[in-house]
Amino acid sequence: MNKADGNLEAQKAPEAQAAGPEAQAVTPEAQAVTPEGQAAAPEPQAAAPEAPEPRHAPEPRKPPEARKPPGGLSRRQALTMLGIGAGALIAEQALVSDGLPPAGGTPSDPDVAPEPAGYAPDGTAGRSAALPLTAVTLLDSPFRQNQARNTTYLLFLDPERMLRSFRLNYGEPTTAEPLGGWEKPDSQIRGHMTGHLLSGLALTYASTSNEEARIRGRYLVSQLAALQATASSAGFHDGYLSAFPEHYFDILEHGGSVWSPYYMIHKYLAGMIDQYQLAGDDQALDVAERLADWVDWRTSTKRLSYQQMQMVLQTEFGGLPEALANLYTITGQERYLATAQRFYHAEVLDPLAEGLDILPGLQANVTTPKIIACVRMWEETGSGKYHDIARNVWDIVTGHHVYVIGGVGNYEHFQPPDTVAAQLSNFTCENCASYNMLKLTRLLHFHEPARTDLVDYYERTLLNQMLGEQDPTSPHGFNCYYTGLSAGAFKRQPLNYFPRGNPDIYATDWDTFTCDTATGLETQAKFADTIYSRDADGIHVNLFIPSQVKLGNLILRQDTGFPDDPVIRLSVVAGAAILTLRVRVPKWVAAPPQVWLNGAPVGDLPGAGPSGWITLRRRWQAGDLLQVTLPMELAVEPTPDHPAVQALTYGPVVLSGVHPADPGSLTPQLEMASIRRTAAPSMTFEAVSGGKPITMKPIARAAHEYYTTYWQMM
């Protein structure tokens, strides 16, 4: 979450940003540091004392409407039956078409039936394309090992400590110890971890059926619901839920500087939606609706003009419009979609709708959630402008702003397009930003499942960055903040926020909470969510990860040692069905894939070349085995701004050379002709750099050692 200065969206970062944008919210003991090691003085922040702060008098609020069975057809149902689509019914709000900003106001809420079953964050296309997490089980692999360590940490986190700031904010006593990092009692974003924790627990329950995760999530929901119920008596407006006082929003609305309070609301709302949809907690939906009603009231045109709202949007608000759109999908209440439209940040989104690259200088993890929200708003409103924004940004980012591992940003900001060699540091590729880029890619994939480039990018980022953000030696699966790409990079806790921290560890249990600690709780819990997708004819195998999937009465098992072993084995372990099985053929394959069905080679498969699909339609039954070999080869990826500086790949894997000590900041030379794969079963290469032997391995496996990813190739 990025972060401190509400006006940073409009600013342009220099070629090398001096300090992380979140410096404002760090205490003097943890000042941001520049690349040269000089401390950057944090900006003032509104400190929140331990005792409850004075609050403004609550305004009267009508109780939420009771959910009732629909009487006759709603406008949305009628329009859908006529083939017009749900988006047409809010045309009166002008949306963002023809250059007009979203009009304010809250439409009346007719009795509208919720949309069909499905996980709302998967969007409308995901209702038919996504496999539920309950249908996919990870088998033994590094992905499952990361998931297990993450689950251990989720269940380690003491609920009372995670609720401490919330209780104090509502004037309730607590004996729990305070948290550290960005959760310190005086942090303006205290409480954000609890929102992510709600999602992490729900994702874990859906993926593993871990009953303790469900019980833990239900307890947190019940306690937050009880606090929310006291909002009025505590001096807040009805429905308010947060670990910080509501007057932070007064500061924001008057043009003052406060650290991303609407991001916190987003995470609470998203966490409650996850608890409702993935863990079956009905109370979580009640909390979500009351909180969304508060957002509706707080941002209504009766309180804020369009210009005031645009000023508010200069400060990070995360994916709040996405969460509001998801709540609309679940409940059918139009006021949530109308509220979501108010979060259209015209200064940033209008140029992107025209295909202009205005990303340089913007914080990557502030901007990307806005684009995810555009996909959901396009789906729910039918506005082509939202669609154009999402498609344009994906093309711009992946075509001109990514590093070889799929990550984006140096010092958390987008840099000038096609600039890589000049933007190498140990502060590249914030993991939060890639977490959001994968969410965006997943939603777009559901609309165009035949496009392998979407999944190729997803695979590159997941395999090289997200899998490797977790410390494999930590029982609690601590995550690093950045995946550095400078010469002699080192995965560690972010020293620009914790300069006195131990550089040999990624994080600690209680004292180094950041947004990347938070998103890591979700990333490591949902590795199973994009391995497969489906259509009316059958199933797509998108990613090559050991797993088992259930589709109807058919159970398909994927066994593979990928990427160390290029062979993927897909076997039917139970059931039978006539369906089409599609296996992605990535762009990176070095030769046509080898395909065997039940021991016999299969040839003449149209479309089975690079960037295509192996497609087989038949009656599949228990005992069937499809084996696919995807040949790999070494390749180089030159940087666009300095072609002599290159990264080395093997199939989808980015290789890094590891060093016994800090090799210095100069880009080292690598003798291309010297590179040889070793006989070790895990992917390992030997090479010569600067006249000395060096070991190369997948960047995701570099841990507690210096590593180099970009080289001067000889």
N, C-alpha and C positions, 0 to 999 in steps of 0.2 A: 504494500500500500504506500503510495507516493504522493506529495504528501504534505510538506509543511506549509508552503506558501500558496495561499489560495489563488494567486494571480500567475502562477508558474505556467499555466496552459498558454498564456499569451506571450510568454517570453521565449527567447531563443537561447539555447545553451551554447557556450563556446565550444570549439572543436574538442577540447578536453575539459569537461566540467570539473571545477575545482573541488567541490564537495558534494556529497549526496544531498538530494533535495529535502531529505527528511531531517536535516540537522536541527531545525527549529525545535523539534520535540524531544531532543536528547538533553539530558541534564549536563551541567558543566563537567561532571566526572566522566562523561562519555561524549565529549565533543566530536563533531565530524573532523576528519583530517583530510588535507589535500594530498594529491599524489606525492608532493614533496615532503609530506609528513608534518606540515604546519597545521596547528589547530585552527579550525574555522569557528568563530564565535557563534553560538546558536542565537537565533532571534528570540525575543521575549515570547513567553507563552503565559496563558492564564492558568496559574497553578490552582489546583483544587485541593483544599485542605481535607483532612480525614473526616472532620465533622460535616454534617450536611450543610450545603450552602443555602442562602436565602433564595426563594423561588418567586416567580411572578404569580400573581393570583390566577387560579384556573379560570378558563372561560367555559361557559356552559356548553355541553355537548349532548346531542340527541343520542339515545342508545342505538346501537347498531340494529338494523332490521333483522328480524328473525328469518332464517332460511326456511322458505315454505315451498311446497310442491308448486310447480308452475301451473297457472290457470290458462289454458289455451296456448297458442303459439306466441313466443316472444318475437320481437323484431328480428333478433339474430337468427332464430330458428326459421322464420319465414323467409328471410333473405337467403339463408343457406339452401332451403328447399327450392328457391327460385334460381339457384346457381349463381347468385351475385356474390356471396361470400360474407363472412362476418365483418370484414373490414369496412364494407360499405356503410354499415349502420352508424359509424361515427364520423361520416364525411362532414357533418355539420360543424365539426371542430376544426376544419381546415387542415389538420395534420401538418405536414411539412411540404405539401405539394405546391408547385408554382412559386417557390421562393417564399411562401408565407410561413411564418412561425406557427407552432401549435397554438391554437386558441385555448384560452383558459375556460374555467367553468366546470361544473360537475353535473353530468347528465343524470336525470332521474334513473333509478335502478329498477327496471321491470323485473318480473320473476323470470329469471333465465336459468335454464338447466346448465349444469357444468358440462364442459366438453367431455368427449369420450375418455375412457381410462387411459392412463399413460403417465409417465414422469414428465411433468410440465417443463422442467428445464431442457428436456430433449426437443422441445418445440413441436410444431404441428407435424412436420415431416417425420419426426422421431417417433410419433405414435405408432407408425407402421414399420419404420425402418430400424429402430433401436431394439436390441435384445435387453430385457430387464436384467439387472445385476443378479437377481435371484436365479436366472437361468444359466449363468456362466460361473464356473468354478476354476480358480487358478490351480494348476498342478505345480509340482516342485520346480522351482526356477529362481533366479535372483528376484524376479517380480514378486513371487509369493513370499520369499524371505523378507523383502522390504515391507510387504503388507503385514507380516507377522510382527516385526519390530515396531511398526507404527501402531498396531493394535495394542501392544504392550504399553506403549506410551499413553495412548488414549485412556486406557484403564488405570494408569498410574496417576494421572492428573487428579488431584483432590477436588471434588466438586465444591467444597466449602471455600477453598482458596480461590477457585475460579469465580465464585459468586460474591466474594468479599466486597468488591467495589460496588456492585449492584446493591447489596444490602445497605451499605453506608449511604449511598445516594438516596435511598428511600427512608433514611432515618432509622434503620433497624440495627440492632447491635450484632456484632460478630466477634468471635475470638480467633478467627482464621488468620494465619500469617499473610502479610502482603506479598504480592508478586513483584518480579523485577522486569528489567528491560522496558519495552513499550507498555507494559502493564503496571508500572509503578503507580502508587496512589496519586501522584500529581501529573501523570501523563494525560494529555487531552484525549487520547484514544484508548484509555483503559476499557477493557471489556471486549475488545475485538476478538481476542483469542476464544472467548466463550461462544461467540457466534460460529466461528470455524469449527470449534469442538462439537457443537450440535450437528453440523454437517458431517464431520468425520465419523462420529459415532453412528449416525444413520447410514452412511455409505458402508461402514464396516458391517453393520447388522445385515444390510441387504446382500452384501457380498459373501459373508461367512456364516450367517445365522448365529452369531455370537450373542447369546442371551444377555450376558453381562453388559454388552454395549447398548442393547435396547433398554435395559433397566436404568443404566446410567443416564442415557439421554432423556428418558421419561422423568427422572428425578429433576434434572436441570430444567426441563420444560415446566414442571409443576411449580418449582420455586420461582422461576421468572414470571409465571402467570400470577402467582400470589403477589409478587411485588407490583406488577403492572396493575393489578386490581386496586392498589392503594395510591395510584398516581394522583388522583384528585386531592386526597387528604394529605399527600406529601407536598402539595403545591404545584404539581405539574398538570398539564392538560390531560384529560382522560385518554387512555390508550398509550401514553408515552412509556417507552421501555428503553432504558440505557443504564450504563454504569457511570455516566457523567450528567451534570445538571442540564436542564432544558435551556437555560439561558445562553448556552453556547450557540444556540440557533438565533437568539436575539443578536448576539455579536455578529454572526454571519450575515444576517439580514440588514444590519446597519453598516456593512462594508468593512467590518473588522476582520482581523486575522485569527482563525481558529482552525485546528488541524482536522480536517475531513470528517465532521460529525455525521454527515449522511452516509459515509462509507460504513460506519458502525451500524446504522439503521439497516443498511443493505444486508450486512452479515447476519444480524439477528433475524431479519425477515427470511433470508435464504435458509438459515439454519432451521427455522420453524417449519418452512415448507418441506425441507428434507425430512424432518422428524415426522411430519404428517404423512408424506407420500412414501417414504422408504421404511419407516419404523411403525407406521400405523397409529400414531398418537393423535387422536382427535382434538385434544386440548391444544396442541400446537397450532392447529388451524385457527382456533378461536383467538389465540395470542396474535397470530399473523394478521388476521383481519382487523383486530383492534389497533395494532400498530400501523397498518396501512391506512386505516381511517384517520389516524393522527397525522400521517404524512399528507393525506388529502386535505385535511383542515389547515395544516401548517403552510402548504404551498398554494392554497386556493387563491383565485384572483380577487377574492374579497379582502385578502390580506396583502398579497404581493402583486404588483404590476408585472407585465412581461419583462420590462427592463430590470426590475428588482430581481426577478427570478434568474435572469441571465447573469446578473452579478453574483448571485448565490452559486451558480454553476461554475464559476471560476475556481471554486474550491472542490477538491476531489469528492465525488459522490459514488464511486464504485460502479457496480452494476445495479443500482437501485431500480431503474426503469425495467430492467430485465426481471427482477424479482416481482415487481408490481404486475408486469404482463403475465408472469407465471401464476400469480394469485388470481388474476382475471380468468385465466384458463381453467383453474380449479373451481372457482365459485360462480363464474358467469356475471359477476357484478361489474358493470361498465365503469363505475367511478374509479376503479383501480387502473383501468386502461387510460382513462382521461388523466389521472394523476401521473401516470408514467409519461404521457406526452409532454408534460411540463418540464421534464428533464432532458429535453432536446437542446443540446448545447450548440447553438447556431454558429458561434465563432469558429468552432472546430469542425463541426459536422457539415456545414454548408459547402466549404471548399472541397471536402472529401467526396461529397456527392457529385461534384463536377469532375472528379478524377485528379484533382490537384494534390501534389505531394507537399503537404504543409506539416509533415511529421517532425522534421528536424527541430530540436529544441523542446519538443513535448515529452513529458514523462511517459514512458512506455506503459507502465502499469496503471497510470491514471487514464490513459486514452483507450486502451484495448477493451476494458469492460463496457465502455460506451458503445463500442462496435458490436459486441455480443448482444447488447440490448437492442441494437438496430435490427439484427436478424429476427429477434422475437417480436419487435414492433412491426416489422414488415409482415411477418406471418399473421399477426393478429389484426392488423389494420388494412393490409393490402396496399400500403403506400409504396410505390416503386422507388421513391427517394431513399427510404430506409434500406431497401434491397441494394441500390446502387452504392450506398456508403459501405455496406458490409463487403460486397464483392470488390469494390475498388481498393479498400484498405488491405484485404487479404493479398491481392495482387501486388500492391505497392510494397507492402512489408516483405513478403516472401521473395519478391523480385529484386528489391533494392536495399533492404535494411536488415537482412539476417546474416549472422555468422554461420560458419560451416556446421555447427551443431544445431542450428535452427533457432537459437536464442537471439534476442534483440537487445539493443541499448548498451551504452557505455556510461557508467555512472548514472544509470537508470533512465537516461534520456535517449531518444532517437537522435542519431547523428546524421550528417549530410548523406544523401543517397549514394550508394555504390562506394562507400568509404569503409574499408575494413582494416587494411594494414595500418592506416593512420589512427585507428581507434582500438588498439589492443592494450588491455590493462588487466589487472586482477579484479576489476570491478565491472566486467562485461556480463551480459546475460543474466540479469536478475531472474531468479527462478519463478517469482510471482508472475512476471510478464509472460513467460512461456506457459505457465499454468493457464493463463487466459487465452493465449494464442491457440492452445489445443482445444479449449472450449469453443472458440470461434470456428476452428477447422472442423470440429465434430458436427456442429450445427449445419455448416455448409455441405458437408459430406452427405448428410441425410437427404438433401435436396438433389444432389448430383452423385449418386453412389457409383456411377460408372467411371468417374474421374479418378484415376489412380494418383494424379499429382497431389491431390488433397491428402490422401493416405500416405503417400511417400513423405510429405513434409511431416505429417503426424508421427510416422515411424522414426524419422531422423531425429526429431526433437525428443520424443519419448525415450528412445534407446540410448542417446548420447548425453542428454542433459537431465531429464527428470528421473530416470533410473539412477543416475549417478549423483543426485543432489543429497542422497541419504548416506550417512556414515555407516559403512557395513560393520564396523567394529563396535558400534554403540548399541547396547541392548534396547535403548529407547529410540533408536533410529533417528538421531538428530539430523536436521537438514541444514545445509549451508545456504547462504544468502545469494551469493553470486557463483557462477561458474566462470572463473577467470580464463582468459585466452592469451595472456601475455607470455613472453618467454619466461619460463620458471614460475608459472602460476601455481597457486597453492589453495586448495579448498579449506576454508576456515570460517569462523564467525566473522561478521562484517566489521573489520577494524575501523572503518570510518564512523561507526556508531559505538563500538566498544573497543577503543584503542588500547585499553588495559587488559583486554581479554586474552586468554590463552590461545595463541595462534595454532596450536596443535589439535584443537577441538572445534567441532562445527557449532555447537550450542551447549547449553546446560539445561537441567531440568526446570529451573524456576527463574533464572536471572537474565536470560538473553532472549526473551520473547520479542519477536518481530513479525511482520506480515508474512515473511517467508517461512518462519516456524509454523504459522497458521495455515497457509495454503498447503504446506507439506502434509499436514494432517489429512487433507482431502486427496491430494495427488496420490499418496501411497495407499489410499484406501479404495481407489477406483480404477486400478490398472485393467480390470476386466471389461470396462465399459465400451471399448471400441474394437476389441479383437474381432468381433463378428457384427454383421448387420444383416437385415433380411429384406425381402420383397415378396410380392405375391407368388413368385415362382419358387423361391427357396432361400438360400443363405449365402452370404459373402464371407469369405475368410480374408479379413483385411490385414491382420497382424499375426506374426509368427511367434506365439507365446504359448507354452504348454498349458493346456486348459481343456475343459470339458463343457459342452453346451447342450442344452435341451431345447429342441424345437418340436412342439407337438409331442408325439410319443417317441420321437427319434432322439437318441443321445449320441452325439458326435464327439470324439476325443482327438485332440491334437497333441502329438508327441514330437518334440524337436529339441535339439541342442542348439538351435539357432541363437546367435549368429556364428558360434564356433563351428557348428555343423550345418551345412546348407540344406540338409534333408528335412522335409516336413512330412510327417505321417498322419493322415487323417483316417480314423477307423470308426466304423459304426459299432458301438458296444451294446446297443439295445434298440429295439423298435424297427419299424420299416415305414417307408414313405416314398412316393414319387415326387421328386423335387430336383431343382437345378442347384448344383454346388459350384460356386465360383471362387477361385483362388487367385488373389492378386499376383500379377507379374510386375514387379517394380521396374522403374526406369533403369535402375543400376545393374540389372542382370548382365553378365559378361557374355552370355550365349543363350540360345533358346533353352527353356527349362526342360528337364527330363521328367516325363510323367509315366507312372506305372499304375495300373488298376488291377488289383488282385493278382499281382505277379506278372502281368503281361504289359508290354510297352503300349502306350497310346500315342498315336501320331495323328496328323491332319486335324489339328485343333485351331480353327480360325480365331484370330484375335488373341492368341496366346503368346505373342511376342512382348518385348519391353513396353511398359505402360499399357498393358492389356490384362486379360483375364483368362485363366484356364476354366472353361465352362463345360460341365458335364451334366446332362439331364438323364436320369434313369430311375429305376426303382432301387433305392438304397435299403439295405437290410443288414442285420447283425452279421458281423464277420467280414464285411466289405472293407477294403483297405486301399486308399489312394495315397500314393507316394509321389512327392514333387521335390525335385532338386533344383535349386536356384544358384547357378554358378556365379561366383564372385571373383573380382580381380582388383588389384591395386589401381588406384586412380588418384590424380591430383586435382585439387580445386584451387585455381589461382584467385588471389584477391583482385577485385575489379579495379582498385586504385593503384596497385603495385603488383603486376602479374608475376614478378619474380618471387614474391612471397606467396607461398602455397601451403595448403593443408593436404594431408594424406588420408585417403579413405580406402576401405576394403568392403565392397558392397555398401550397406547403409552405415557402417561403423566408421567413426572418426578415430584415427589413431593418434596417440600422443606419446612422445618420448619422455621417459621418466629419468630423473637425475638424483644422485645420492646427496647432492647439496645444491644450494641456490646457484644456478648457472649465470646469473646476471641478467640485465635487461635487454641486451642486444639480441636480435633475431639470429639464432644459430644456423649454420649451414647443415644440410643433410645430403649425403651422397645417395642419390636415387638408385644407382646400380648396386649399392651394397645391401639393399633391403631384402631380407629373406625371412619367410615364415618358419618358425621353429617346429619341432615335432611334438610340442606340448599340446594336449587336447584342447586347452583353452587358447584363445586367439592371442598369440604372442609373436612378435617379429624382432629380428636383430638388424641393426644398421650401424653405419658409421657417421658420426657427426663431429666435425672439427678434428678429424683424425683419430677419434676415440670411439670405442664400441658403445652402443646405446641400446637399451631395450625399449620396444614400442608395444603398446597395448591399447585397448579401447579406452577412450577418455572417461567413460562412465566408471571404469575400474581403477582410476587413479585416485588414491586416497592416502592422506598423510605423507605425501611425497611431492616434490616439485615436478612439474610436467610442462612440456612445450607442445603446442598444437600447430602453430604456423612456423614455417621454415623458409630459408633461402635454399631452393632446390639446386643441386649441382648435377 
